[in-house]
């Protein structure tokens, strides 16, 4: 049964390359579909197109009502229940039913929404969304801000659901546990396949291996064709020079011969250029990732962060007293459930926390580079952003290019970029900032799998002084010198 049909879909933002160019595919709303693709490829845009929020050409038929996560929220200072009820038509008992399925305490409903952790907000918003039982769900990065336990709970929650959905995510483990079909926005096409992410990646490796061989042959042929085109062009130039330099010869004869040679050379050159164009279109658009660089400034200071019997409290302590250090060249991971106080600890380090402090937390450097969770306040051009942060603009652009930015994206305003692109700007800014210490709050959020691998390789090679909050266990296992768990 097909409930979503897309034919010859074409869409581009003004002044940018087309994200979709005559795309054709059909989706069954009983599927649990994974929507994959690098940042900026058009995943969120496709969700907007399905909801008829953007103009397009082609045909797009959707025969079921849609519900999108994350829902736009109103006044987040309201109690969570009232804030969520503004996002959809459901009753209190329906929301409590979903909370029970998700194993979430009803107490969260009676707290101001903006005081909840990012993970708690995500869980409540998903429960509110699934109260709309007759809808088909569009889930845009639902695991962001969820800890490992929360992601497992979300997997279990979705497995109880009979409705179909589309999930845009870069979390490999999560996708393999939840999807049965994949829709991938690749560089040159949209590919629909039956199976999970592991199945798609295995097939893609086979295709890429073949395409690499084909590309090598095509580039060799291109080199030969371009050399031949240059030779044809030189013929005409030589004939013209002969005409100009031979003062005693029959100018009319030489002129006619030169014109004949130039005409033939021009025809041959045109044919060669057409063949070059054909060959260039045959080059496969393989995904490539260049190594990242970090503007790390190692220091003679042995201890950059030190916590002694440290905790934070609002009405009650957020976590048990902590004792840890971050030394030069050491990566320390802060780990804990959603709402355990990890981001609050970062705020305390940066002197922006309103919580009551107990114990000692010392920061022994001012040369810090930070990646925050919230980057919604950034506005304007990349150049303005670089000037405000006192960054090397060329270095910022170079890092963004390595992170997968297309050249045309450099002209897009920050507020008009996708969340993945905005996150890349934040990360590139941190990498470009000269620093002795890095504080990164969930750096993998919104990043595609290629960028995650780039970041992992960079940290393993550079070994900077880094205090990082992260939930991806595979990432933690490969980078952490020390894991500090908040309980």
Secondary structure, DSSP 8 states (H G I E B T S, - for coil): ---EEEEEEEE--TTS--SEEEEEEEE-TTSEEEEEE-TTSSHHHHHHHHTT-S--EEEEEE-S-EEEES---S-TTSBHHHHHHTTS---HHHHHHHHHHHT--GGGGGSBGGGS-HHHHHHHHHHHHTT-TTSEEEEESTTTT--HHHHHHHHHHHHT--S-EEEE---HHHHHHH-SEEEEE-SS-EEEEES-HHHHHHHHHHHHHHHHHHHHHHHHHHHHHHHHHHHHHHHHHHHHHHHHH-SSS-HHHHHHHHHHHHHHHHHHHHHHHHHHHHHHHHS------------B---S-SEEEEEEEEEEESSSBSS--EEEEEETT-EEEEE--TTSSHHHHHHHHTT---SEEEEEEEE--S-EEEE-S--TT--S-HHHHHHHHT--HHHHHHHHHHTT--GGGGGS-GGGS-HHHHHHHHHHHHHHS-BSEEEEESTTTT--HHHHHHHHHHHHHH---EEEE---HHHHHHH-SEEEE--
